Amino acid sequence: MKKILFLLLLCLPLAAMAQTDPKYLAGAITMDDGKVSFKNEIQAPSLTREQLYETMLEWANERFHPDDKFNARVLFTDKEKGDIAVAGEEYIVFSSSALSLDRTRIYYQLFINCSAGKVNVDMTRIRYLYDEARDGGEKYTAEEWITDDMALNKSKTKLAPICGKFRRETINLKDELFTSIQNTLGNKVLGGTQTAPATPGITVTQSNNQIVLVPTTPAVTQPTPATSVASAEPVAPTSASGMEEQIKSAIRITITAGNDEQFEIGKECWGGFGQLFGKEVAFCLLDTQKTMGNMLMAESQTYKISFYQAGQSEPSVVISCKKLTQQNLSGEEAKNMNPNSDGQKSYNMYVGEVVGK
């Protein structure tokens, strides 16, 4: 009994520290004409309306299609106006175990409008069918179920016990959909800029519900040897040239992550520098089959990329990074960043904020 009490006491500080993520609290649910409506604008100035429309229609057809469980589908298209309307239907799961499954069916509509260099998305008309196995289930609308008054406590500091889980998972679904669209358009931006041998990345800026995707212009315009990689953006002006030359001429590149564990990567894995959310970042690519390297990167929040010159045991350049995000790329997408990548492989792209050089 004493052991049980001791374990419970150990858990108390952890429970006390647990807080609701602010992204689920007041202001997370936006309304338009009395309806819950999540809007997002993604700008891709390098793409035409036709390119954006075809890209988004392909995305919608892949993401939404009827099956045995759901009737998700593309409802309406108008190529001339760049409009796509989608009916979404899927499960969002609150908890799952061997003995129980707590989930709800969610219905929503997604309205997509494509114009020159810009895509506007609106997720609205959200409804739920909960506990459908019991007497036909319980039906709710987002307006009556996930607003601040219903899904938050009186002080607006925590999610309510029941409505709160609907609010949390609806916001998570919205984020997943908008991120998927952003990544799809980002890949289109990357794939559509073939004017230089290497296109290391895109510049992403975000403000409220607006995201701007711009292809990063390579810093080096002259032809480079097959083993070299052009930087996406200049680094510090006083040392940019010297650092770029040392990176290009490096014969060995390593990443140090975790508890100072080091592993070697090939020159085809270096993706260059760029800008993300106003921060200078470094891109690196890891073959998805490199299990240990990917495990270390997945578990690490910080890491170092080191470049070694011929005959040197100490690195000539060390870039310290704070991990921001990770994204899976096909071999062809990886070749857009570094032409030396293997088009037959798949890669994990790691994006890290440059915190030291």
Disulfide bonds with the S-S distance in Angstrom:
none
